[in-house]
């Protein structure tokens, strides 16, 4: 869709990347550490200064003491963290429960490692989890349950009760929870991000994955990290060592210095909520029906009331004819389930959102 947007000169609200700059101070720090000569391999698990900053952040946010030496691994983006975790834990014939719609790297990584995907559809109205269905799918072959909160592509979030039910389902089993939490700082309307790191029981059986790219508007830098108990981190690092070995060194130094305090990320909730609220207000008079995002920088719109066109065809039509690119939600399902939703990324400048909303309102 990004290529199509480029080909047709469309506003690109499809792929999830901001169109505003990385903070100047962070760019300056990367440059500084390059000039100072921090340009050779970093330690395989990541620069210890950066891992210590992450451990401090986790304690501030979730009141959990994480060992930076044995439980945090710096990765080449969250996607590598997800793939390394799946490769370390899932073996041929193991079953992995995936909640759909799901981010597009999950299922290929499972299949590449010989795992068997067990899809469970989220409720199409509010994209909540039916935990009774999840429980029915669990058996002695279930090795992993993958969760994502705040959720891409729908913008839904987990509640504390969701974590309690997940803990109950996995209790007294060998199931590992792989929790994709890359939008941890983008949660709206006074809600709190429910990380598996908050939950004492889930903490012992979970791998939590995060992204600096999402936090600092630098998706192209591809720097992320995963947090897991030492017994799991040890195995994940065995894969990471031969998959990536280490991550861009001056960026790690820069992030470690930049993260020294709350100011680097605590503004994100208000920053993105302003953009979500603006986009929702601007599109009130469009024929689409919004499902207001509770987190992430993605907004879903339903068009069930005015068209029966397949979502892929509508997304292509809007890009080519109306010059506005989005993502059809059916591509996030293994069987292309089409509930007539399109996803729009609102991590854009206000002027871009105004122009996009005008297109939607004039359809």
N, C-alpha and C positions, 0 to 999 in steps of 0.2 A: 504493500500500500504506500510506503514511503517513495518507492520508485515511481509508482503511478502518479502520486502527488507531484513529483518532480516533472514527470513527462507531460502532465496536463496543466502545470502551473497552478496547482490547487493549494489551499491552506492545509498544512499537514497537522491534523489533530489525531493522527493514527498512532504511529510508533511513540512509545512512552519516553520522550526525552524533553527537557526544558529548552526553550529558545532564549533564555536569559543567561548571563555569564556566570562562571565560577567566581566566588568571592576573590577580589583582587589580592587580599592578604594571603590567601592560600596559594594562588599562582606565584606570588612573590617568594613564598617560602620554598616552593618546588625549585624555582630558579636559584635561590640562595644555596640550597643543598646540592644542586648540580655543580655550581661554581666551587663550593667547598670540597668537592671531590667524592661525594657519596654516590658513586656511579657503578660500583661493582656489585656482585651478588649479595643480596641480603641473606640472613640466616633462613634456612628452609621453612621453619614455622612462622617466620615474620620477625621484624625488628622488635626487640623486647620493650623498647620505650613505647612503641605503639600498642603492644599488647597490654602493657601496664595502664595506659590511658583508657583502653577499652574496659579493662577490669574495673577501673574507677567509675567509668560511666555506668556500667552495669549495676554497681553498688548504689550509685545515686538514684538510678531509675527504678530498680527492681529489688533493692535491698538484699542482693545475693553476692557473696564473696566467691569470686571465680579465680582460680589459679592461672595467672597469665603465662606461666611457664609450661603448663601441661594441658590446659583446657581451652586455649584460644589459638587458632591457626589463621594466618592472613592468606587470602586466596586471590586468584585473578578474577575478581568479581564474584557475585553471588552464584552465578551459573556454574563456575568451577567448584565452588563449595558444595553445591547441590550434587553435581556429578561425582565428585570425589567421595561424598558421603554415601551415595547410593552404591558406588562401585565397591566401597569398603564393607558394606553391610549386607547387600542383597546378592544372593548367589542363585545359580540356575534352579528354577523351580519354585523359588520363594515368591510369595504373593505380596503385592503392595497395594494397599487401598489408596486410591486417588480421588479426591473430591473434585467434581467437575461442575462448571468449566474450570480448566486448570491451565496454568502457565505452560507454554508450549515446550519447555525443555524436560519436563518431568517424565512423560511417557517414553520418549526416545532413550533417555538415560536408563530407565528401568529395563527396557527391552534389550539394550546393548549389553546389559549384564545378565541376561537370561531370566530376568524376573517376569512374573505374570501380573499384568495390570488388572486390578479389580476396581472398576469405576463405580462411584456412588454420586449420583446427581444431587446438587444442591437444589433446594426448593426454588422454582423459577420466579416466584413472586418477590421474595426478599432475600433469596440466596442464603438461607439459613441451612444448617446441617440437620438431617434427620438421623439422630444418633441410634435410633432403633434399627434402622437399615444398616448402619455401620456395624453394629453389634452382630447382626445376622450374618454379615460377610466374614467375620473373624473366625478362623479355625486354626488348627495346629500348623498350617503352612504359612500363616500370615507373619511376615517378618517386619513389615513397616507400614505405618500410616503417615501419609503426607498431608500437612495442613498449611494454610497460607492465610495469615491475618496481619494487617489489613489485606484484603483480597484483590488480586489482579486476576480477572478483568472487571469484577463487579463492584468494587468499593465497599463490600460488606466487611464487618469485623466480628471477631469472637467476643463472647461475654465470658465472665468468670464461670458461669454455669456450664458453658461449652467445655472449658478446661476440666471442670469437675467430672463431666460425663466421659470425656476422653480418658481421664485418669482411671475411672471405674472400669472402662472397657479393657484397658491395657494392664490392669492390676494382675499380678501373679502370672504374667506371660513373658515371653522373650521378645515382644514387639518393641521396636524402636520408633519413636516419633521424629519425623523430619519436619521442622517448622520453618517455613519461609517467612521471614519477618522484615523484609527489606524496606517496608514503608512504616517502620515502627514509630517514626516521629510525625507521621501525617495522619492524625486521628481527630475527628471533628466533634463539635457540639458538646464539649465538656466530657466526652467519653475518655476512658483510659485504655491504652494498649495492653491487651492481655497476652503477655509473653509467656511461653512455657517456662521461662526463667523465674517467673513469679511463683510458680506452683512447685512446692517442695517435692511432691511425688513425681511429677512429670520431669522435673529437673534431672532426676537420676537416670532417665531413659531417653532423653531427647538430644537432638542436634538442632541448634538454632542458627539460622543463617541470616546475615545482614549485609548491607551494601553502603559503602561510602559514596558511590556514584549517585544514588538516590538522595542521599542526605545533603551532599554539597554541590548538586547540579553538575556533576562531572561523570556522566554515564560512560563517556569514552575513555576514561582512565582505567576502568575495569579493575577496581580494587574492592574487595569485600573480606568477610571473615566468617568463621563458624565457631561456635562455642559448644562444647560437649564434655561429658565426663572423661577423665583421662583414659579409661579403658576403650572408649570409642574414638577419642582424638588420636590415640596411638595408631589405630588402624586407618583412620582417615589420612593421617600424615604419610603413611606408607604409599597411598595412592597419589597424594599431592606431590610427593617427592619426584615421582616419575611422570606425572602429568604436567606439572608446571615448574617444580622445584622451588622457585622463589618469585617474588613480586617486585615490581619496579621500585628500586631502592630510594631514590630521592623523594618520591611521592610518599613513601612510608615515613621518612624523616619529617616531611612537611606536615603530614596528617597528625603525627605524634605531637608536634609543637602547636599546631592549630587547635587541637582538641583540648588544650589545657584550660578547661572551664566550660560553663554552661552556654555561653553566648554563641558558640559555633553551631548549635542545633536547636536550642529551645524556642527560637522564633518561628520554626517551620510550621507548627500547627496553625497559628494565626495567619501566617503568610499565605498558606494554601487554602485555608478556609475562606479568606477574602476572595480568592480566585474562584473557588467553587460557588460561593454565594453570588458573585457577580455573574458567572456563567448561567446559573439557574435563573436569576432575575432577568437576564437578557433574553433567555429562551422561553419565557413564560407564555408568549403568544405564538410559539411555533406549534405545528401539528404533532410534535413528538411529546411523549409523556416521560418526564424525568423520574428516575429512581435515585433520589439524592444520595450521593456517595457519603458513607460514614468514615471513610479513610481512603488513602492513596491519592493520586492526582488524576484519576479516571472517573468519568461520569457516564453512566448508562442512560440511554433513551430507548423507550419502547415505541414502535410504530404500528403495533397490532391494530389500533383503532382506525387507521386510514390506508393501510396497504397490506396485501398478501404476498408481495414480492419477496423472494428469498433474500436473506440478509446479505449474502455475498454480492448478489446482483444489485441490491440497493446501494451498498457501499461503493461499488464500482460506478454506478450511475451518478451518485452524488459527487464523486471525484471527477469524473469525466465531464459531466454536464453542468454541475453547480459549483465546481472548483472547491470542494471541501472533502478532505479525506478522513475517514474513520476506520474502525476495525469491526467486522462482523463477529458476533460472539460465537457463532457456530463453529468457528475454527478452533475454539478452545475445548471442544468435545471430541472424544474418540470416534463417535458415530455421526458427527456433524449435526447434532441436535440444533434445531432452529426455532427459537422462541421469539424471534423478531425483535432483537435488541442490537443496537450499535453502540460501540464504545468510543468516547471522545476524550482525548488527553487535554486537561486544562492547565498543564504546566507551561503556560505561554504568557507572553506579555499581554496586558489588558487590551491594547489596541488589536491584537490578533483575535482575542476572544470576542471583541465587539464585532469585528468583520465576520467571524464564523457564525455568530448568533444572527446577524442580519441575513445570512444565507438561509439558515434554518427557518427563520420567521417568514421569509419570502417564498418558501416552497409552495 
